[in-house]
Amino acid sequence: MFRYILLRIALALPTIVLVSILVFLMLYLTPGDPASIYVGDRQATPERLAQVRHEMGLDRPILVQYADFATGMLRGGASRSLQTNRAVSDEIMERLPSTLELTIAAFLISVFIGGGLGILSALRPNSWFDTATRAVAMAGVSMPVFWLGALVIFIFSVQLRWFPVTGEGGWERLVMPAAVLGLVTAAPLMRLVRGSMLEVMGMDYITTARAKGQRESAVVLGHGLRNALIPIVTVMGLQLGALLGGAVITEAVFARPGIGRLIVDSILSKDFPVVQATILYVAVIYIVINLVVDISYGFLDPRIRLGAGQR
Amino acid sequence: MQTRLSRLGVVLLALAVLAIATACAQQAPAPAPAAPAPQQPAAQAQPPAQQPAQPQAQPTAAAKAAAAPTTAAAAAPAAGNKGGNLVYGLNTKFDTLDPTVSTFSVVSTIGYNVFDPLVWETAPGKFEGGLLESWDVSADGKEYTLKLRKDVKFHDGTPLKADAIKFTFDRIVDPATKSQSALSAIGPYDSTTVVDDYTAKVKFKQAYAPFLNSMSTPVLSPQSPTAVQKAGKDYGVTTVIGTGPYKLKSYKPDQEVVLEKNPDYKWGPKFLTANGGPYLDTITFRIIPEDSTRSATLQSGELTFADSLPAEEFKSLSSDKNLQILSPVQAGSGWSAMLNVTNPPLDDVKVRQALEWATDKQGLIDTVFSGVFKPACSPLTSNMMGYDAKTCDKYKFDPAKAGALLDEAGWKLNSGTGIREKDGKALKLDFYFRSDSPVTRNMATFLQSNWKKSGVDVNLQGLERAGYFDAVRAGKHHVQFWWETGGDPDVVRVLFHSSNADGGTNRNRYKNADMDKLIDDAAAQADPAKRSAIYSQIQDKALNEAIMIYLADPLTIVGGSTKLKGVVMDWSGNYPFFHAAYIEK
């Protein structure tokens, strides 16, 4: 097991390097000059543009620029943003608490609502409860986040004045964005849980468990859910990764300073060091989550025994 | 309460209908809307100046006149009772808090609280002392002698002396600073000499009349040399040190800036601090880029003040009893369409003139700006010094006239396609705009259908930031938009001067020696009346040659709680001043 984890981490390193090279090259191959974007609609002669380019270090050979970035990363994100001149590590670390807070809250809501309703729905297929839940889930997957966000702001902030609209700090500022994001992510999860549970509950071993006289709760959770969990955990892992990578639209609607907006802004302004660092951050998150999901398979299903075969 | 409940009822009903509708619908993947891109403010070459807003500020309804923003002269309750914590909704994040480096005008909005300008512009072309006690301009207009007040201290305790002016100006022109707005504002700067502790001589390479207007903004405000040297690269990020009524308490990038009262502040200008101040304990600038979120946050009472409110919400915000909404004309050059005069068929003046006649400005304003903005006539907005009202007689919306001019130019209507043709070639224009800006997208779409009625085929080219700047700098466009805020009429340099024509801001790519001379003469002319006369000539020439189409003069829509008193808007409609503001308990 331990060996397996070490091996996976070792394999992750080349992936990360590859990602960083790919992102670096992509930024160069797409049109748009960061200096020209920085100067924008301002009076600037070609000489002035060249000067800004020089100050940004963009006139150096591409390999030198990559090496510069790589050493910056190894020194803990010491490279500075082209736009704000701040260390990229500061840019990320400042937004991380906001993103973590929103991710955890939204993820919990998603798991409780999506998982809970999905199981209940699967136990009584085609009942009125099942139909109602599916309708809500359908509404959830169809509703754009920005629309739901605007609606929630209008009702609970402008009309009822229960919650502040924007920013972070304090649970009352977290409620609305977390609820909106949680509900939107809960909907697809619920459909998946329902489908997966329906399939498992029709299996022979469920009938066997019932025949043994086990309590229904033990049948559902111990035999049913545990077997249904593998696809669910996989999707939950992907959702968690997506949330940690920043929920751009939710962040924008509720004016939260999160990782998502940082990524989008930096890509649009071609702020190379920040794009590099944030994409790397997202890559690391996905690699870690995938690892955790893979390891969890072993616990959920002892037939998948990690490392046993010295793969 | 009843109306609130009934509005809620409508919303809940709508929600129920929607839920049923979606439940009945086929399974659809959740739409993934494009990320709302932050707006980068249009360039601000000559940032504006300031003055009480009474003449320009138009209260939105007669009933509101009483509640409309108080000026410094408004009746004030007993001192000592004034204070409060103001929360201000800003529309964009920005690069640095240092106004002498930044490219964003919101940094000047914050900057007027942290810094004092060297002079104040109290009306277009009218100046009084700020940090300067007095100033002199040499006869040739190339040398300014600046005399500082002797009682001013920076927030870090160091007294303000002439070396700070030299340090600040030299730092702005140093390429390593990557200065943006300030570099434009300082113009043909040559050098500064410190004459004595409180006197500095500033030399320019050419006569430079706009310098007074430039000095009236925070972008040329003196920075504390000791503080800048101490903070190094972190100046503007973790700290800024000014002399203004409020000082920086904390800054979380992309989130909020908190200022606190500067108790030592005694050098405020009379027109802002006749009744004392500063009173506010803190000012918190919260960054809320989404327009609708910002106005909702204002309506919820969470914000005390917000700027750049969306035109489409002007009416609903104005009817909110808890709010006072102001909408002064934003000085500078309004929304316009630049015509690339080097790109055929726009090299033909008749075709350009035809487009002027073909453009339905009021229709555009009604469609895109909810009818709130004003039709524009000139490269200068109507409140600028030098604006010539005769420009409004030049072109009207008249498709017949447009058609006649195009016929004259040889572009005959092909009744089959509805598009005009000449020598077998269709009249087709490439219209470049920023696809991440809904306003430019909406305007471009409107003009496409508007011009089509005159037989002009518009090919819309919406690009995101990077691709857009590459394309228009290279001159691939026929048409692209412009919008500029600024208080000095030298903004015409940005639009028409040949020095900006090759990939610079003059994306009309218009080069004309007579025009250059007029612009340079105007910038060198210190006498406001003579200067205005030259700007009339410039406007006349620009309109005759149909270099660009002036679409709409924007209004700055700002709003605040009715409890907020003592806010003064500058004459240019760009900046609110909180020197004597307080929140009524």
Interface residues (C-beta under 8 A of the other chain):
Chain A: T30 P31 G32 D33 S36 I37 Y38 V39 G40 D41 R42 Q43 A44 T45 P46 L49 Q51 V52 H54 E55 R80 Q83 T84 N85 R86 E91 E94 R95 R134 A135 V136 M138 A139 V141 S142 M143 P144 V145 F146 A150 L151 I153 F154 I155 S157 V158 Q159 L160 R161 P164 V165 T166 G167 E168 V184 A187 P188 V248 I249 A252 V253 F254 A255 P257 G260 R261 L262 V264 D265 L268 S269 K270
Chain B: R4 R7 L8 V11 L15 L18 A19 I20 T22 A23 A25 Q27 A28 P29 A30 P31 P33 A35 P36 A37 P38 Q40 A42 A43 A45 K93 D95 T96 T103 P175 A176 K178 Q180 S181 S184 K233 G236 V237 K252 P253 D254 Q255 E256 R286 I287 I288 P289 E290 S292 T293 R294 A296 T297 Q299 S300 G301 E302 D436 E464 R465 A466 G467 F469 D470 R473 W482 E484 R493 V494 S499 N500 D502 G503 G504 T505
